[in-house]
Amino acid sequence: MSKRLIEFVELGGYPDLSPIYKELGYEVETPYTARKAVSAIKKRKPDVIVGEFNYQSEFRDRISNLESVTAAVAHMSDVRIIVLYQPEEQAIFETFKQRFPAIEAVAQPIDIETMRSILQ
């Protein structure tokens, strides 16, 4: 059985990482909304989730788009979560990371070799 990776993309703007995922043996699903990502997680547990940190000041009760996704895997301790974030959002991202300390963070621009080594 192949490893499963969900790449949660809302904004993009970084290199296509799917060749690396496939090279490392991941079956990839790419939902484009948090709701679709949560639905995909509920259908079949992923091994890894790669998501973008998207801070939106109009969110009233959350910091980012990823909170519903991380909540969906809260009971799945063996699911790795890798978050891609913009350096200019690092301060608010650190607040998010305090809530979810197990996530792995990668600053943009994404270095392909860094992603490869994190996923191996």
C-alpha positions in Angstrom: 0.0 0.0 0.0 1.4 3.4 -0.9 1.8 6.3 1.5 -0.8 9.0 1.3 -0.1 12.7 1.2 -2.7 15.5 1.2 -1.3 18.8 -0.2 -3.7 21.5 0.9 -3.3 24.4 -1.6 -5.1 27.7 -1.4 -2.7 30.3 -2.6 0.2 28.5 -4.3 3.0 30.6 -5.6 5.7 28.1 -4.9 7.2 25.3 -7.1 5.1 22.2 -7.9 6.1 19.7 -5.3 4.2 16.8 -6.7 7.2 15.3 -8.5 9.0 15.0 -5.2 6.0 13.5 -3.5 5.6 10.9 -6.3 9.4 10.2 -6.3 9.2 9.4 -2.6 6.3 7.0 -3.2 3.3 9.2 -2.1 -0.1 9.0 -3.5 -1.1 12.7 -3.7 -4.5 14.3 -3.3 -4.7 18.1 -3.6 -7.9 19.7 -2.2 -8.2 23.5 -2.7 -10.3 24.4 0.4 -10.1 23.5 4.1 -13.5 21.9 3.9 -12.4 19.6 1.1 -9.1 18.8 2.9 -11.1 17.8 6.0 -13.4 15.7 3.9 -10.4 13.9 2.3 -8.9 13.3 5.7 -12.1 11.7 7.0 -12.4 9.5 3.9 -8.9 8.0 4.3 -6.3 8.9 6.8 -3.2 10.5 5.2 0.4 9.8 6.3 1.4 13.4 5.6 -0.4 16.7 5.2 1.4 19.6 3.5 -0.5 22.9 3.9 -0.1 26.6 3.5 -0.4 28.9 6.4 -2.9 31.5 5.3 -3.4 34.2 8.0 -6.6 36.1 7.5 -7.4 38.9 10.0 -11.1 38.5 9.5 -11.1 35.0 11.0 -12.9 35.6 14.4 -12.1 32.4 16.3 -9.0 31.1 14.5 -5.6 32.3 13.3 -5.5 30.5 10.0 -7.1 28.3 7.4 -5.2 25.3 8.8 -6.9 25.0 12.2 -9.9 23.0 10.9 -7.5 20.7 9.1 -5.3 20.2 12.1 -8.4 19.6 14.3 -9.4 16.8 11.9 -6.2 14.9 12.6 -5.8 15.8 16.3 -6.6 12.2 17.3 -4.3 10.8 14.6 -0.9 11.1 16.3 1.1 9.5 13.5 0.0 12.0 10.8 2.8 14.4 10.0 1.9 18.0 9.2 4.2 20.2 7.2 3.3 23.9 7.0 4.6 26.3 4.4 4.6 29.9 5.6 5.6 33.3 4.3 8.5 34.9 6.3 6.5 38.1 6.8 3.9 36.1 8.7 6.4 34.4 11.0 5.3 36.2 14.2 1.6 35.2 13.8 2.7 31.8 12.5 4.6 31.3 15.8 1.4 31.8 17.7 -0.3 29.1 15.5 2.7 26.8 16.1 2.3 27.2 19.9 -1.1 25.7 19.5 0.1 22.8 17.3 3.7 22.2 18.4 4.1 18.9 16.4 3.9 20.6 13.0 7.0 21.0 10.9 7.5 24.4 9.3 9.1 25.4 6.0 9.5 29.1 5.1 8.9 30.2 1.6 10.4 30.4 -0.9 10.4 26.6 -0.8 13.8 24.9 -1.2 13.1 21.6 -3.1 16.0 19.8 -1.4 14.7 20.8 2.0 11.3 19.4 1.2 12.8 16.2 -0.1 14.8 15.7 3.1 11.9 16.5 5.4 9.7 13.9 3.5 12.3 11.1 3.4 
